[in-house]
């Protein structure tokens, strides 16, 4: 895994979402994550998870948008044929 920084504003997040994502992405240890989850509560944890899912999908879409070929997918399809 790389430590490449994602520009959440470029993905379409507003400034509040960017700030929230910055907080979540800076949680490093299980203890930090647990402390944060207890501090913010279930509703905010669900909100953060939805932001993370949205960011992952947008990043995947961005990464595959210009792809013309999908060699890994084609290899997997050939295996099941």
N, C-alpha and C positions, 0 to 999 in steps of 0.2 A: 504494500500500500504506500502511496506517495503522500507527502505532506503539502501537495499543491493547494494553494488557497483558492477557493471558489468565490467569485464576485457575485454575491446573491442579488445585488441590484441589477446586474446584467441579465440575470435569469427572470427578472420581472418582479422581484419582491420590493415592497415599499420600504421606507426608511425604518418603520417600526419593526417590520418582519426581519429586516437586515440586522437590526440591533438584537432582536430575540435570537436569531440564528447565531450571531456572534457569541452570545452567552452560552447557548447550548453546545456549540462546536468547541468551546474552550473548556468544557468539562472533560477531564482526562482520566481520572481514576474512578473505579466503581464507588468509592466512598464519596467523592465529589458529586457524582450523579445521584446517589441515594440521598445525600444531604439536600441537594437542589430539589429533588422530587418531593421530599417531605416539606420543604419550605414553600413551594409554590402550589401544591395540591394537585388533585387528579385532573381537574379541568385544564389547567395550564400544561400538564404533562401531555395530555391528549392533543392539545394545540401544538406543542413542540413536535410531537411525533408526526402530526399532519404536515407541518412545515418541512420536516426532514424527508418525508415521503415525496412531497411536491418537489423539493430540491433534487432528490435522486432522479425522479422521472424527467425533470427538465434538463438535468445534466446528461442523462442517457439520450434524450431526444436530440440535444445539441451535438453530442458526440457521434451519433449515428446519422444525422441529417444529411451529411455530405457523402456518406459511404455509398459506393456503387456496387460493391460485392460483399458478400457475407460468408467468407470461407469457413468459419467455425460452424455456422448454422448449416451450411450445405454438407459439411462433413458429418454432422450429427444426423441429418436427414438420410444421407447415404447409408449410414449404419443401420437404420431401422427399415430400409427398403428391402 
